[in-house]
Structures are given as structure tokens and as C-alpha cells.
Amino acid sequence: MRRWYLAAFSLVVATTAWGGPPSGRVVRIERERVAADAAPLVCDIYESLRGLCIGRLPRNGELLTIVDEARLIAQVTISKVELDPSQRCDGLWSVAVEVLHGDLSQRSSDRIGVIDGVGDPRGLRKLEASEIGGSPSGNSEEVPILAIDRNGDRRPDVVVTKYPCDVNGHPAQSAPEHCLDVWSRRNTGTFARTSQTNLTACSAVRP
């Protein structure tokens, strides 16, 4: 199993500072836009330009913004999507990407990729562990492992949580695997769960 969903959805990988198009040149890139109410996706993207996403089915052409706690590192578009071949689990997607801006080849700091239809993607930032707080569900046994700030107020707006669950997605301390839930803050300030990836259910049907 991949380490990012065993502990904290993060990976120490290569990054460099954001780089735009050459001075004096405007590049127009046509891409598929995400509806404002579309569920967010959270992805780990590697130097090989492949990665793993959790949540709804990604779509070719969607813009993926890669950030760390301090800055926007790169923007890429999704060019290929399939069920993760090692797990074959609904809600766990293997993707290939193409770089629009930035550079994923140099080692720097923790980073994460986000697809989110709310606000300007350039405002996304990964929060420090100390800034995440509790789970949006209120369940003390559900551990937030990652949070994204959309607008610079250092409050979580997209949160990934992890907890032992049964095949129906209910919390169960004796369960052999975990669920990964993605939560999104709505305009009202409340959170809604937008996806659940049930690794217990997947392991139960895996050959």
C-alpha cells in the first residue's frame, strides 16, 4: 500500500519556485473548467508526472494546482486517468499529468496537489499540522491528516480525514483498513463531506 494514505497524505518531493511564461509573452491555455460546486480532489504528484488522487473521478484537462505551506509550486493538467492498478479501489485514481507552469524535478518541501472549483486556485495553500484543528465530522476518532486553505486566512477549507472503518464506511476500531474522507467548506461556513474512499471495502473484494 502506498505510504501517503497510511499516515499523512503528504510526500517529501521535488519542487522549485513558481515560474511563469517568458516576459512579454502571453500564453493562452484552453482547459476544462471545474464547476464551482464540484467536489475537490486531493492528489500526490511525483517527479515522474504521475500520481494518485482520492475523491471523485478526475477528468482529462482539469487543472491541478500543486502547493506547499508557503507558495504555489506548479500547475499541471490531467492527461490520463485510471483506477489505481495496485489497489483497484473506487475513489483511488492513478493519473498522469502535463506541466503548465513550475518545475516538479527539484527537491524542496512537502507539497500536495488540489483540484477545487471554489475561488482562485492560485490562492490555495497547504496548512501546517498545527493549523488543521479537529475533524469536520466532530468524531474524535477521525483524524485530519491534511488541510488546504483557499484564501489566505489560514483556516482549513478542504480537509482529508482518516479513520478505521467497516465495509459500509462506518467507523470501526477493529477494522483492517481505513476510510479517507474529503470535506469541503461551503459558503455558509459549514463543511460537507464530498467523498469517501473505503479501503476496507476495497480490500474485501481484492483478489
Secondary structure, DSSP 8 states (H G I E B T S, - for coil): --GGGTS-S-EEEE------S-TT-----------TTS--EEEEE-TTSEEEEESS---TT-EEEEE-SS-EEEEEEEEEEEE-TTT--TTEEEEEEEEEEE--SSEEEEEEEEE--SS-GGG-EE--GGGT-S-TT--TTSEEEEEEESSSSS--SEEEEEEEB-TTS-B-TT-SSEEEEEEEE-TTS-EEEEEEEEHHHHHHH--
